[in-house]
Amino acid sequence: MDESSSPEVGQGSVPDARRRKARRSPFRRPRGRPATHGAALLTRALRTVRIDALDGRSAVAVALRRERQALLEHVGEDATVPEQILCEELAKLKIITAAVGDWILQQQSLVRGDELLPVVEAHSRLCNNLAKLLRALGMKRHQAERTVADVFADQHRARSETT
C-alpha cells in the first residue's frame, strides 16, 4: 500500500468545506437573518463613543458643562482628584436622570396592564444612585444667611402671635 493514499490519524471523513466554525455566542443571530431591533448594534456602537467626545455646542454638552461647573464650585477651588471624578460622574448621571424623568412625564400612562412601567423603577434607581454619589461627595445642607433685620422680624412675629 502507498502511504500517500492512506488516511492519517488526525483526519476525519468530512471534507474541509463542510466543516463549520462554531458560532461565537448562542445569543447572536446567524448571518443571513435580519435583526428585529438594533439594541445590540446600538450598544456596540455606543461603547466606542466617549461622553467626553461630545461637541461643546450641543444642548447636552452645555448642560453637562454647567452641571460640572456648579458641582466644582460647590466643592471648592481646591477639589481633589477623587472629588473631580465624582463631580464628572454626578454631572453625567444628573443629565441622564433628568432626561429619563422628562420622558416619563411625557407619557400618557405609567401603567401597562397591572404593572408600573419598568422605566419608572429605573428612574427611581437612578435617583437613588444620584443621592448616593452626592453623599459620597459630601453634600451638605447650607442654611441661608440671616440678617439682623430677619431675626428682629421673626421675634416681632413671635411676640405678636402670643399676645
N, C-alpha and C positions, 0 to 999 in steps of 0.2 A: 504494500500500500504506500501511496505517496503521502508525505506529511503535509503538503500544502492543501490537499483536498479534505483532510480530516478536520472536524471542528475542534477548536481549542476549548479548554476547560471553562474560561470566563464568558464565552459567547453563548447567547441564547438562540432559540429558533426564530424569534421575532426580528424582522429587519429593522434597521435603524430608522427608517422613515416612519414606521408605525409607533415608535416609542414617543410618548408624550412627556413633556416636562410637567411636574406636579404644580398645581396652582399655588400661588403664594399664600392665599388666605381662603378659608372656606366661605368667608363673607363677601369676597369680591365676585363680581359678575363675570361670566365668560366673555370673551372678546366681542362676539357678534351681537350681544344683547344690549339694547339701549338702557340707560339708567331711567328710573322712574322719577327721580328728583336729583338735584345737584348738590345735596348736602355734603357728600364725601368729596366731591370735586371742589366745592367752596372751602371746605375745611383744609384740604391740601393746599389750595391757593393762598388762603389766609395765613398759613403757617410761615410763608415766606415774607409776608408783609409785616414790617415792624410798625408799631403805632408812632414811634418817633419819626418815621418817614413821612408823616402827614405834611401836606402843604400848609404852610403857616397862614394862608389866606382863607382856608375853608372855615365854615362855621364851627365844626368840631374842633379843629386845631386852635381857633381863637378861644373857644370855651375852655379847652384843656389848658392853654397857657394862662388864662385868667384864674382858673381854679388853683393851678400850681403856684402862681404868684401869691394868691391870697393865703394859701396854706403856709408858704415860706415866710410871709410877713407875720403870720400868727406865731410861728415857731420862733422867729427872730433872725437877726442877721448872722449870728454865729451857729447856724444849723450844722449838725454833724452829718457825716455821710449817711448813716442809717436813717436819720430824720429826713434827709433829702430823698432817699429811696422811698420812704413811707409817704412823703408828700406827692411824689410822682405817681405811686400806685393809688393813692387816695383820689387824686385828680381823675385818673382814668376810670376808677370804679364809680366815682360820683357822676361822670358823664354817662356811663353805661346805665347806671341805676336810673338816672333822670330820663334817659331815652326809653327804657322799658316802662317806667311809670307813665310817661306821656302816651305810649302806645296802649297801655291798659286803659287809660282814661278815655281813649277814643273809641273803645269797643262798645257795642250796643248792649251786650250782656257778658257777665263774667262767669256765667254758669253754663255748662254744657251737659244736658241731661240732668243728673242729680249731683254732679261734681263741679267743684270750682276749677277754673282753667288752670293748667299747670304753670302758666306764666305768672300767675298771681303768687303762687308759692315760691317760684324762682325769684320774683321781685322781693319777697319778704326775706329770703336768704341773702340777696344782695344787700339789702338794708342792714341786716344783722352783721354781715361782713364789713360793711362800711363803718358801723358803730364800733366794731372790734378794732379795726385799724385806727380809728380816731382815739380810742382809749390807749392803744399802743403808742400813738404819737404823743399822748399826754394832753388830751383835750381837757381844758379847764374851763369852768364857768366863771366868766368875768362879770362882776357886778358893775352896773353903771355908776359913774361918779356922781355923787350928790353934792349939790352946792348948799351953802348955809341957808339960802332962801328956801330950798326944798325941805330942809329939816324944820325950819320955822313954820312953813305951810302945813306940814304933817302934824306938828304939835298943836297948831291952832285948830286944825280939823278934829283932832282927838279931843281937845277941850270942849269944842262946840257940840260934839256928839254926846258927851257925858252930861252936859247941863240941860 
